[in-house]
Amino acid sequence: MDKTPIDYDIVKSVIDSFNLPDFGKATIREIVAITNKIEALTGQRFVRMEMGVPGLDAVQIGVEAEIEALRKGVASKYPMLDGLPALKTEASRFIKAFIDADVSPTGCVPVVGSMQGTYASFLVAGQCDKKKDTILFIDPGFPVQKQQLVVLGYKYESFDAFDCRGGKLVEKVESFLKKGNIAAIIYSNPNNPSWICLQDFELEGIGRLATKYDAIVMEDLAYFAMDFRKNLSRPFEPPFQASVSKYTDNYILLISSSKAFSYAGQRIGIVAISDTLYNRKYKDLKERYHVSEFGNVFVNRVLYSLSSGTCHSAQYALAAMFKAANNGELDFLGKVKAYADRAEKVKKMFTENGFEIVYAYDLSEQIGDGFYFTIRYPSMTGAALMEKLIYYGISAISLETTGSHQEGLRVCTSFIQDDQYEDLAYRIQSFAKNHSL
């Protein structure tokens, strides 16, 4: 048995106690629970890379605006289902400022985080046309989104974009759309977990196909404008966040406050539905809900059923943060660039010790540094690597759970603290020494 930084017997007993039939399919929350238990039993601190939780303080502008709203008594009042007018206005401006797309305030609807936004969007998109009962995932992606479809009872198909970029990606998407059963397409950009960023010509192809085959594109912008290879921080000035909204009217943008503004705890985000889609009428929606407009169903039937609106005070917070960003008073990307700095340092530690980056390139360009990156170790499966690293005090999740067909792990940079770099380097070196090729 190799000597490991964390007591081998304790780690093994904890892992065994979870009775996981396939460790490679362990969920994020299961890895969190395993790691928490080991830390409690050993008193040793892990380098936490498994969960995409913001590691920075919330934007103070939002905090102050929410406190002020609470002091004015909004906690006792139900919010409007379609959202605070000031938030809707600033959300529309934010989309124009940083994407250069036009979505009217009407179509900018607050939700209880992007998680609720995707759930509600899946729900409505899958009911617009009875012939279209399947969601297409451009993977890898956020594992819980597929769990949402399990809850909904919807079908899905997927493909791994690893060796399918550029023209090949567009061709692959069309091969699914030709079947006539795809209601919606979803992807994240930048991508969780690989950090690949779909380029404008790829998005143009997806948009063209969405129009041709009448499918809704759900663009998950949880890591809004965090492609730090470009300066996307100047409002109303190019370059802008790449988006399918330039190339089709069949789109929904999912904009989160959790990472860009470190406001995850208050569960507030925006679903931005294109003006065309918001007002579009579907006979199958009319049959089910007695109203036919997509936006009406989304707000007044689905969101009403799910939560009767979004936290009132948090809407004031997001409105204030959007407004400050729109006016050039808040450089939110300058703050979150800390994630890219961490990624650069940690990637180097891994690659200097025999690890490889799995998703290493965006077409011909080297992958950027940001919230996530992916690693593998030669001749080792992702499941085996994930389990092995726990003995070294490093927790991450297998790419298997993200829809990737590659062997390896997703590494999240958000929780890595400055005082952990030396310890992390030692642990990676210890692993490499014990598993040298």
C-alpha positions, 0 to 999 in steps of 0.5 A, spaced: 500 500 500 502 506 498 503 512 503 498 517 502 497 524 505 490 522 508 489 516 512 488 510 507 484 506 512 479 511 514 478 514 506 477 506 504 472 505 510 468 512 508 468 510 501 465 503 502 460 506 507 456 509 501 455 503 498 456 506 491 455 501 485 459 505 480 464 510 483 465 513 477 457 515 477 458 518 484 454 525 484 457 532 486 453 531 492 455 524 494 463 526 493 461 533 497 458 528 503 464 523 502 469 529 503 466 532 509 466 525 512 473 524 511 475 531 513 471 530 520 474 524 521 481 526 520 481 533 521 485 534 515 483 539 510 481 537 503 483 541 496 476 542 494 475 541 487 468 538 486 463 543 487 462 549 483 460 554 488 463 561 488 469 562 492 469 570 492 465 575 496 458 577 493 458 584 490 457 589 495 452 593 491 447 587 490 448 586 498 446 593 500 441 594 495 437 588 498 438 590 505 435 597 503 429 593 500 428 589 506 428 595 510 423 598 506 418 592 507 418 588 501 419 581 505 412 582 506 409 583 499 409 578 494 413 579 488 410 580 481 410 573 477 414 577 471 419 581 475 420 587 478 420 593 472 427 596 474 430 589 474 427 587 467 429 594 464 436 593 467 436 585 464 434 588 457 440 593 458 445 588 460 444 583 454 445 589 450 451 591 453 455 585 453 451 580 448 449 586 443 442 582 443 435 586 443 431 582 448 425 587 450 424 587 458 418 583 457 421 577 456 426 578 461 423 574 467 427 573 474 427 566 476 430 562 482 437 561 479 438 558 473 436 551 475 429 553 476 430 557 469 432 551 465 427 547 469 421 551 467 424 552 460 425 545 459 418 544 461 415 549 456 419 547 450 417 540 451 410 541 451 410 546 445 409 541 439 407 533 441 411 531 435 417 534 439 418 530 445 426 530 446 431 535 448 438 535 445 444 536 449 451 538 446 455 535 452 459 535 456 454 539 461 451 540 468 449 533 470 443 536 474 440 538 467 439 531 465 436 529 472 431 535 471 429 531 465 428 525 469 424 528 474 420 531 468 419 524 464 422 527 458 427 524 453 434 526 451 439 525 446 446 528 447 453 528 443 460 529 446 463 535 443 470 533 444 472 531 437 466 535 434 467 542 433 467 547 427 463 544 421 463 538 424 459 540 430 454 543 426 453 537 422 452 533 428 447 537 431 443 537 424 443 529 424 439 529 430 434 535 428 433 531 422 429 526 426 424 531 427 423 530 435 428 535 438 424 540 441 430 544 444 438 544 444 442 546 450 449 547 451 453 552 456 458 557 453 463 557 456 462 550 458 461 547 464 466 542 465 471 543 459 471 551 459 470 550 451 467 556 448 463 555 442 465 560 437 460 565 433 461 561 426 458 555 430 453 559 433 451 561 427 450 554 424 446 552 430 442 558 430 440 557 422 438 549 424 434 552 430 430 556 425 430 551 419 428 545 424 424 549 429 427 548 435 428 552 441 436 553 443 437 554 450 443 558 451 446 557 459 450 563 460 452 561 467 459 563 467 457 569 463 463 572 459 468 569 463 472 567 456 478 571 459 482 570 453 478 576 450 476 583 454 469 582 454 468 587 460 466 594 457 459 595 456 456 597 449 463 596 446 465 590 442 468 584 443 461 581 446 459 575 449 458 570 443 451 568 443 446 564 438 441 570 439 445 573 433 443 568 429 435 565 430 429 568 434 428 561 437 432 562 443 432 562 451 438 565 454 439 563 462 443 568 465 445 567 472 448 571 478 451 566 482 458 566 478 458 573 475 456 576 481 458 571 486 450 571 489 449 564 489 446 564 496 440 568 494 438 564 488 436 569 483 437 569 475 434 571 469 431 567 463 431 572 457 426 569 452 426 572 445 421 577 443 419 572 437 418 566 442 415 570 447 409 572 443 409 565 439 402 561 439 402 554 440 396 550 439 398 544 443 400 549 449 393 552 448 390 545 449 393 544 455 393 551 458 388 554 455 392 560 453 397 559 447 403 564 448 409 561 450 411 567 455 404 567 458 405 560 459 412 560 462 410 566 467 403 565 469 402 558 468 409 554 470 413 559 474 406 561 478 406 553 479 413 552 481 414 558 486 409 564 485 415 568 483 422 570 485 425 572 492 423 580 492 429 583 495 434 579 491 430 582 485 433 589 487 440 586 488 440 583 481 437 590 478 442 594 482 448 589 480 446 589 472 445 597 473 452 598 475 455 593 470 451 597 464 453 604 467 460 602 467 461 602 474 462 595 476 467 591 473 464 584 475 469 580 470 475 584 473 473 581 480 472 574 477 478 573 473 481 570 480 478 564 477 483 564 471 489 566 475 488 560 480 486 555 474 493 557 471 497 555 477 493 549 478 494 546 471 501 547 471 502 543 478 498 537 474 501 538 468 508 538 471 507 531 474 504 527 468 497 529 468 494 532 461 488 537 460 483 533 457 479 538 453 485 542 451 483 546 445 478 551 442 479 549 435 486 551 434 486 555 440 489 553 447 483 552 452 482 559 456 483 559 464 477 560 468 472 556 473 473 549 470 478 545 467 479 538 465 485 533 467 486 525 466 492 521 468 495 516 463 492 509 463 487 511 468 480 511 468 476 517 470 473 513 476 479 510 478 483 517 478 477 520 482 477 515 487 485 515 488 485 522 489 481 522 495 486 518 498 491 524 497 486 530 499 483 532 493 476 532 491 473 532 484 468 529 479 468 524 474 467 527 467 463 521 466 457 524 470 457 530 465 456 526 458 463 526 456 466 520 453 473 522 455 476 519 461 478 524 466 476 529 471 472 536 472 477 541 476 473 547 479 478 552 481 473 556 486 474 553 493 482 553 492 485 558 497 492 561 496 494 558 503 493 551 499 498 551 493 504 549 497 500 543 500 496 541 493 503 541 490 505 536 495 499 532 494 500 532 487 507 530 487 506 524 492 500 522 487 505 522 481 511 519 485 506 513 487 503 512 480 509 514 476 509 511 469 
